Amino acid sequence: MTDARPLGADEATFIAAVRSGDTARFALITERHRRELQVHCYRMLANYADAQDMTQETFLRAWNKRESFKGHAALRTWLYRIATNACLDFLEKRNDRTPLPAEGSELLYLQPYPDRMLPEDPQESVVARETIELAFIVAVQHLPPRQRAVLILRDVLGWPASKAADALELTVASVTSALQRARVTMREQLPGRRLDWRSPAGHELSDDERGVVKSYIDAHERNDLEGLMSLLRDDLRFAMLPDSGTLTMTAEDAVDGWVSGGLFQPGHDDWRGITTTVNRMPAAALYLRTPDDPEYRLFAVAVLHVVDGKIAELTGFDVTGKPWLDLPLTL
């Protein structure tokens, strides 16, 4: 695996650390890549906790294979190769991580990704917004593992076919074929209004998005069902994990369903909310106070995809009684 490049400072320092057995220097050099490798593992696995584990596994494997690194490729490339194969090994062993069978299937193991853990460099393709949003992450899970890896290496990270083939121990022809099949599946799974994930995309929330998430929280705090309904598109795609199934419904049906489930009824009508972001998407952390409790307790995290000032997709995560993305448990 070669990049046809001179030995860089990171590579030279890494090789020196390997030769001297300097574990502290080894850790310092590899740690610089933790955040981007963790996002890479998250795209492969759709689960934040698993991505953390596989990033740690990557560093362990890198240490065990340290003598094999000769500087012919960039250290970053070498680490990505190890991380990709660690994820593939993980997927091979997990029966619950087989590709999703059809559009509308739900990932019960899906977790959002905290923005505070994204790489800080806004130029990195690894943080392109269209490839970290939940819809993209879910669509990727419809791909067989090697197609998944090929798509991420080629279309997200921008690797040439030869480099991806080397990392996955495939032929260039196999990589090209896998990428073509993966792109077809992705087009079938992503909602039609999605942008091309291979096009440049912004990183920051728009004024529309900021305004909608604020209005969404305000509607909860006022128990304003009409106001809440006005924020939802009539072709809303809604999922509430860990329940299975993504539903497309009207705004009225969505609100009626929440009310019939007991929300916004006496005892479940005293709300507070915090605006946050996950997966570079606007999100609301919702807290509920019951009559016999002096505190508002973390109840759900609602991740919103906003189109033309309205909520087109709402993915809710039941977080009752457990720590979540460093959010406070009570208000």
N, C-alpha and C positions, 0 to 999 in steps of 0.2 A: 504494500500500500504506500504509494509515493505521491507527494504533492509537487514534485519538481521545484523545490524551494530550498534556499540556503538554510542552514541550521540557525534557528532563532534563539533569542535570549532565554525564553521559557524552556525550550528544548535542551539547550546547553546546561542550564541550571538543573533541570530534571535529571539529565544523564549524570551530572556531577553528584547529585544527591544519591542516586542509585549506586554509583561506584563507591561512595563513602559510607553508604548505609545510614545516611542522615534522615531519619524518619520525620523530624520536625520540619526540615526543608521540603521534603516530599509532600507533607500535609499542607504546608503553606502554598505550594505551587498548585496542587490539585484543587484546593479549596476555592480558588478563584473561579473555578468553573462549576461550582455546586449548583448555583441557581439556574443556569441555563440547562444543565444536565437534568435537573429535577423537573423542569418544564417539559423537556423531551420525554422523560419517563411518564409524566402525567398524560401527554398526548397518546402515548402507547397504551396506557392502562386506565385512564379516566378516573383515577382514584388518588387523592392527594397523599393519603397515608402510605399506599403502596409505592407511589413515586418517591417518597422520602426513603423508604426501605431499599428500593432498587438503586437509588443514588448512592446510598451507603455501600451497597453490594458492589457498585461500580468501583468505588475507591478501594475496597478490599481486593477485588480482582486486579485492579491496576497495580497494587502493591505486590501481589503474588506474581504478576506477569512483568514486573518492572524491568527485569533483565532483557526482555524481548524488545523493549523500545530502543531503537537505534537512531531516532531523529530523522528518518526518511520521510515521515509524515509529521504534520503539526501535532503537538501534544493534544490540542483540542480535538482534532480529528480522531486520534487514537482513543481518547476517552469516550467520544460519541460512539465509536465502534463497540467498545466494551459495554457501554450503557444499553445500546440497542440489543445486543445479544443477551444481556442479563434480562431485559424485558421479555425477549422471545422465549428464553428458558422458563421464566415465570409463567408466561401464558400457556406454554406447553403442559405445565403441571397442574393448571387450574381448570377444572371442568366447568366452573361457573363463569369463565371468561371466553367462552366460544363466541364466534361472531354472531351478532344479532340476526335473527332470521328474516325480519321484515320491517318496513317502515312503520313507525308507531310502537315498536317494541321498546320497553323501558329498561334502562340500566339501573338495577337496584343498588349497584355498588358505586354509582356516579357520585362524586363529591366535587363541590366547587373549589376553585384555586384562589387562595388569598393574594390579592394584588401586591401586598407588602413583600411577598416572597418572589415576585418576578424579578428578572435581571434589571439592573438599573440603567443599562445602556439603551436608550430609545432607538438606536440604529440597528440593534440586533434583530434579525428576522425571527428569532425565537419568540419575541414578544409581539409580533404583528397581531393586531387585535382580531382580525377575521379568523385567525388560526388558534385562538385560545378561547373564543366564546363557546358556550355550552353546546350550541347546535353543531358546530364543527367537531367538537370532541365526541359527541354522541354519534355523528355520522361516521367517524373514523372507526368506531367500534363495530360497524357492520362489515368491515374488511377482515379477511383472514390475516393472521399476524404478520406474515412476510409481506403481503401487499400493503399492510398498514405501515410497516417499516419503510418500504420503498417510497410510498407517497410522502411520508414525513421527511425522509432524507432528500428526496428530489424536489418536491414542490414547496415544502416549508423551509428547509434549510438551504435549498438551492444547490445541492451537490450535483456534479455531473454524473452521468450514468456509470462511468467507469469507476468512480470513487465509491458510489453506492454498491456497485457489484462487488468490489473488493471487500467492503465492510461486511457484506452479507454472505460472502463466498458463493456468489452466483455469477452467471455469465451476463454480459451487457445485454444480450438479447433477452434473457430472462427478466432482467430488471425493466427493460423497455416494455415488454409484454405485461408484466405485473402492474406497471404504472398506468398503462392504458386501461386495464380492467378496473383498477382502483378508481380512476377518474370517472368512469361510467357509473360505478356504484355511488360515489360521492354526489354526483349530479342527481341521482335518483333519490337520495336520502335528504339532502339539504332542501329546506323550504325554497320555493321558487323566487322569493324576494331577496334571498341572500346574494351578496356580492361574490365576485370571483375571488376565491381564497388565494389565488396566485397574484392578485393585483395589490399594489400598495394600499395600505389602510391606515387611518389615523389611530392614535393611541389614546387620546383624551376623550372624555365624555362631552357630548354636545350640550348646548344650553337646553335643548328639548329634553334630553335625557335627565339632566339635573332637575328640570322643572317637573317632569312626570314623577320621578321617584319621591320628590318632596310632596307633591299632591297626593300620591298614593299613601304616604304615611299620614298626611293631614286627614284624608278621608277616613282612615282607620281611627284616628284619635277622636274624630267628631262623630263616629258611627254614621257617616254620610254615605249611605248605600247608593243614592243617585249619583253622587260625585264619584264614587268608586266605579260605578258602571260606565260613567262617561269617559273614563280613562282607558277602557278596554275596547279593542277592536272586536267586531262581530265575527271574525274568523280567528278568534283567540286560540292558540295552542297552549294547553295547560297540563302540567304534570305536578304531582305532589309526592315526592319520595319520602319514605320507602314504598308507598303504594305503587302498583304497576300500572302502566298505560298512560299514553299521552292522548288527550282528547282535544278535538277542535270543537268549539262551542261558541254560542253568542254571548255577548256581555251579560245579558239578562239571565241566561241559563247558568253562567258561572257564578254570579252573585247569589242567585236563588239556591244553588247547590251549597254554597258556603253557609248561607243562613239555615238551610234545612239540616246541615251538619252541626248546628249549634252555635256557630260564630255570630257575633253581633247580637246575641240574645242575652237577657239578664244573666249575669255571672260570667259572661264571655264578651263583654262589651267595653272594658276599660283598658285601652291600648296606649302604648307609647312606641315610638319607633326611632331607629338610628339609620341615617343614610350611610351606606358603605359601597364598596365596589369589590366584585370578585370576577375573575376571568375577564377583566377589563369591561365589565358590564355593570350598569347601575343595579344596586340591590338594597333591599330594606330589611333590616333586622327588626322583627316585631316582638314586642314584649307585652304580656298579658298579666293583669292583676285580678285575681279572684277576690270575692268579698271578704273572705277570712284571712287574707294575706296582706301585710303592709307593703310588700314590695312587688314591683313588676318583674316578671320572670321571663327569660328568653324562651320564645315559643316557636318561631319559624323564621327562616331566611327566605325571602322572595327575590329571585334573580329575574330581572326584567330585560326583555329585548324591545326597544322602542322604535317604532316606524311612524314617521309623520306625526309625531306628537301623541301617539297612542301606544298602549302595550299590546304588542303582537304575540309575544310568547312570555309565559310566566312559569318558571320552574321553582316550585317551593320545596324546601327541605325542612322536615320535622326535626327540630333540635331541642325538644323539650328535655330539660334535665341533664344536659351534657354540654361540656365546653365546645365551643365552635369558633374556629378561626380567630382566637384571641378576643372574641367579643365578651363584654361583661355578662355574667350570668344573671345579674339583677340590676335594676335601675331604681 
